[in-house]
Amino acid sequence: MALDRPLFLFGSGISYPSGLPDVRALTRSVLDGRWRRANDGLFHSDGGSQAARCEVTERIQGFLREVVVSSAPYFESNFADVPSYEDLMSILDAIEGETSYQTLDPTVAPYVNAMRALSKPFWHGFPVTPFLAHDEFGSLVHEAQLFVQCVVRSLLDRRGPPMGLDTLARLAVQLKHADI
């Protein structure tokens, strides 16, 4: 099958000139940024406010840092890197599946039990979510997932015209049948 149109594959680095944060910057913001839980139930940047830190956010970030520490040896030995926010989301998905009994997995259960023990200072007394009323740990995991999603979306949500995609614009002008 011959293609009559050119096909271009770009990696995630194409967005770098746009000023969007890279994976490392997003991960740093997830782990150490100043965020607060708003009345809408979502997490928002505190805008550099000097106000007291949000306790829920501090607990979530402390838990996420514990997940990084516990999984770093695996990532460092297999990928020569530390876990990113994407890796954190995969780990949180596996933990949530186990704690909510949606995906019982005997290979994940020992890790979940270890994380439950290691992270008790963060989940003990954590406000429970309505559908996980019996499980403070499960509620913390669920809120940590929401937190990561809110942080990443907030940092990647740029209003206005795309910036830094000059290469694509030049290609579109040069190609007769550009479908971009």
Secondary structure, 3 states (H helix, E strand, C coil): CCCCCCCCCCCHHHHHHHCCCCHHHHHHHHHHCCEEECCCCCEEECCCCCCCCCHHHHHHHHHHHHHHHHHHHHHHHHHCCCCCHHHHHHHHHHHHHHHCCCCCCCCCHHHHHHHHHHCHHHHCCCCCCHHHCCCHHHHHHHHHHHHHHHHHHHHHCCCCCCCCCHHHHHHHHHCCCCCC
